[in-house]
Amino acid sequence: ADKPFNILFKNDDAGTPHNVEIKDADGKSVFKGEIFSGAAEKTYLVNALAAGTYTYACMVHPNMTATLTVK
C-alpha cells in the first residue's frame, strides 16, 4: 500500500526563498510545498505517490532540480 511520507527540507540560504514541487513523469504537479526563506527548515507531508520516478524542483529557482524515486 502506498503511504504518505515526510520530506525534511533544510533551506540554508539566508534570506532566500525556496521550496519543493514534485512532478510526475508527465510533468503534472503532484505536490507543492510552501515557499519559505532561509535559514530555516520545514517538514512537508506528502500524500502517497505511486511507485516510480519523479522530478522535484524549487518553484522560485526552476534550475534547482533533483530526482525522487518512490518504491
Secondary structure, 3 states (H helix, E strand, C coil): CCCCEEEEEEECCECCEECCEEECCCCCEEEECCCEEECEEEEEEECCCCCEEEEEECCCCCCCEEEEEEC
